[in-house]
């Protein structure tokens, strides 16, 4: 299993950025995918999840209304579109494969990518 | 919403047994499964324990998980400590009411 994030960088407050995660080594269409972030020197924070089919998504309260998760099953890629970025969104963003098709009370974050750093600063 | 509280740090000597706790602030610890993740410095997290006490293939049986309803907490126990076990450890569970995944603040283990 490989999860390769890309698209991170420096963006000004109020700006937008899209990060991507290219997956390989498993049947992408059978699993839910997540984004989890980690601010510098801080702990892990779950951000968003999308189920295998892409027709169900959930978000942390801290990003609801600003971030959008999507996936392209033909490209084995999951995306996180981040709008109206804030300084407190600065973090390494990890893509994480869920162990089941739909994320909920069952399953766990089975595999993690190496992350991509998003820095929000003027 | 609930929080998962972990000790900031734990330390012990090689060969000893360390235990890291994870206390749920509201609702029963048994209501949803608890997972544990290890994050070595500069690396991505990896899964140690899922569904309270299950180990993914490849995780040594020195790592074990449990829950205690009386203290409303989960525990990760690492026996036969090795210097290679030095890392941050995170517990995680699922908030049914808010359809959200909650992480503890993390515990730094020093061996």
Boltz contact constraints between the chains, C-beta under 6 A:
constraints:
  - contact:
      token1: [A, 43]
      token2: [B, 105]
      max_distance: 6.0
  - contact:
      token1: [A, 43]
      token2: [B, 106]
      max_distance: 6.0
  - contact:
      token1: [A, 44]
      token2: [B, 90]
      max_distance: 6.0
  - contact:
      token1: [A, 44]
      token2: [B, 103]
      max_distance: 6.0
  - contact:
      token1: [A, 46]
      token2: [B, 101]
      max_distance: 6.0
  - contact:
      token1: [A, 58]
      token2: [B, 99]
      max_distance: 6.0
  - contact:
      token1: [A, 105]
      token2: [B, 32]
      max_distance: 6.0
  - contact:
      token1: [A, 105]
      token2: [B, 94]
      max_distance: 6.0
  - contact:
      token1: [A, 108]
      token2: [B, 35]
      max_distance: 6.0
  - contact:
      token1: [A, 108]
      token2: [B, 50]
      max_distance: 6.0
  - contact:
      token1: [A, 112]
      token2: [B, 44]
      max_distance: 6.0
  - contact:
      token1: [A, 112]
      token2: [B, 45]
      max_distance: 6.0
  - contact:
      token1: [A, 114]
      token2: [B, 44]
      max_distance: 6.0
